Amino acid sequence: MKKYQIKALSLILAALLTFSGSFIAFAGFVPGDVTGDGLVNPIDARRILRCALGLETFTDEQFRAADIDGDGVIKPLDARKVLRAALGIEALPTIADPNEESSSIEETETITETPSESATETITTQVITETTAETTTETTTIIETTTEIEPTTETTTIIETTTVPEPTTIYPTASFRVGINELEKAADYIKSELLKKAASISIDFTGIDGENFDQEDLEEFIFNLETAIGGYTPFNVLQVKYVPIVYHDYLNLELRITYSNEVHEEDPFVADVSAEFNYSDIENIGLFVREQMKNRVVNIEVIINNINTQNFDGNRFNQLAKEIETIAFRHTGQSDEGDYIRYGTFQKEYKCKIVTNKITLQATYTYFHNAEQENIVTQKINEVNNALNLSGKSEYEKTLAVYQYITENVDYITGPVSNAALVDFSAYAALINKSAVCQGFSALLYRMLLSNGVDCRIVAGVGKGDKHAWNIVRIGDKYYWADVTWDEESTPENYEWFLLGGELAEHTLDAEYTAENYTEIAKLSETNYVK
């Protein structure tokens, strides 16, 4: 098969969303330098990303160094620009030194890249096994011990782009299709291999356009993959070397791993809410987590008694977390549950402490909008529903009215999605700010239709080559496609993506959306809706 060589460029990335270490005093003001070592490196980019996600707090001087756009807000885009500067891809704009009257740094033009649309979820898992005699560790992701340990060496990631990789042991190759949920599955696979201390991990990612897949695409892909993994430091990884080969329609990515013998100690977990259950109450555990997520609780602790902890390893822990998630994200027909919670959550981090027949699950969630904003959404939807006066209307009439309201009142955020704040992926952004990316559009349609008794689901995949989210809506006993984002500038008589049946053009669903997994997809109409 013909290979397409990516432009050769050696990159160094730091996979440290779980950064540990003390802040070094600033020797001098350098834009992007939040570690204070006088240099701009990938570690700075990762710490800025953590700050943007609310996982780390900066001092005033760090904040000024991190605010690359100078808008007073630390965003993922700032982290991206610092990462690109560290890799020599672009220069940072001039930021005046607050301690000097003038700056001698020459202002340079910045280059903006265009990442894909939907945000990436991250799952990090942790297992700690405790015994009455001596604390031992069974690693799922993060290893913690009760003794004080020096911080681990910073993890580095190296990307080597070449058409002929250096000789290495042949390892099995896993295969995933490019897409939001497939990327999460690939991350889970990588984490399972890291638990086995695999020296090399080989993965094929299908569904790419190899002829047009360039260096920026590779950088974007690696960044999203590492975000889904949640960082390598928890696995005691010292270095990751990526060796990608781009073919006509797929990317082969080999990860060559160097491990550290040191352990990493995480920040202490402080629960916002805690509850205790027996393992036989797994259904109630999931429902409890769902209620907390509806209220946008960040740190949730669940103590599970009477569970068999013998041979409780990382795979078993991942299964348990998935069981709870499946219940918490179950589609119920309630507008603020199901897909609304799932696609309202940007990042998930799980940890687990174990004693005999008892585990303590600690979950940390990052949401696209907070509890106060969710209350505002609820109030505004009630106002809009009253104004639309949909009581007694048919499912079609309700769907058309809600769809039209969104297309008339919400603007699509154009330009690179990396410019978007987390809130721009939410129903709050669409309804209150009146501008959002596709995920915000589809979340609002879901919320409003279900609040009016019309069943609706959010689905995700690829649309016109980019990650995308849209909906399926029930009219009668059939379901139909609806992409309100792409009809945003249209009027009802010109809608092109409203209540369509059959195979939806220019849309490719992620692999999880099958008739076996979703009864709604099994009931999709083969023809467009006719009034």
HELIX and SHEET records of a PDB file:
HELIX    1   1 PRO A   42  ALA A   52  1                                  11    
HELIX    2   2 ASP A   60  ALA A   66  1                                   7    
HELIX    3   3 PRO A   76  ALA A   86  1                                  11    
HELIX    4   4 ILE A  180  LEU A  195  1                                  16    
HELIX    5   5 GLY A  210  ASN A  212  5                                   3    
HELIX    6   6 GLN A  215  ILE A  229  1                                  15    
HELIX    7   7 THR A  233  PHE A  235  5                                   3    
HELIX    8   8 TYR A  279  ASP A  281  5                                   3    
HELIX    9   9 ILE A  282  LYS A  294  1                                  13    
HELIX   10  10 GLY A  314  ALA A  328  1                                  15    
HELIX   11  11 ASP A  339  ARG A  342  1                                   4    
HELIX   12  12 ALA A  371  LEU A  388  1                                  18    
HELIX   13  13 GLU A  395  ASN A  409  1                                  15    
HELIX   14  14 VAL A  417  ASN A  419  5                                   3    
HELIX   15  15 LEU A  422  PHE A  425  5                                   4    
HELIX   16  16 ALA A  427  TYR A  428  1                                   2    
HELIX   17  17 ALA A  429  ASN A  433  3                                   5    
HELIX   18  18 CYS A  438  SER A  451  1                                  14    
HELIX   19  19 PRO A  492  ASN A  494  5                                   3    
HELIX   20  20 THR A  519  ALA A  522  1                                   4    
SHEET    1   A 4 LYS A   3  TYR A   4  0                                        
SHEET    2   A 4 VAL A 237  TYR A 247 -1                                        
SHEET    3   A 4 THR A 156  ILE A 159  1                                        
SHEET    4   A 4 LEU A  11  LEU A  13 -1                                        
SHEET    1   B 5 LYS A   3  TYR A   4  0                                        
SHEET    2   B 5 VAL A 237  TYR A 247 -1                                        
SHEET    3   B 5 TYR A 250  TYR A 259 -1                                        
SHEET    4   B 5 SER A 200  THR A 206 -1                                        
SHEET    5   B 5 THR A 173  ARG A 177  1                                        
SHEET    1   C 3 ILE A 123  THR A 124  0                                        
SHEET    2   C 3 THR A 345  VAL A 355  1                                        
SHEET    3   C 3 VAL A 127  THR A 129  1                                        
SHEET    1   D 5 ILE A 123  THR A 124  0                                        
SHEET    2   D 5 THR A 345  VAL A 355  1                                        
SHEET    3   D 5 LYS A 358  TYR A 367 -1                                        
SHEET    4   D 5 ASN A 299  ASN A 305 -1                                        
SHEET    5   D 5 VAL A 273  ASN A 278  1                                        
SHEET    1   E 2 ASP A 411  TYR A 412  0                                        
SHEET    2   E 2 SER A 435  ALA A 436  1                                        
SHEET    1   F 5 PHE A 498  LEU A 500  0                                        
SHEET    2   F 5 LYS A 478  ALA A 482 -1                                        
SHEET    3   F 5 ASP A 466  ILE A 475 -1                                        
SHEET    4   F 5 CYS A 456  GLY A 463 -1                                        
SHEET    5   F 5 HIS A 507  LEU A 509 -1                                        
END                                                                             
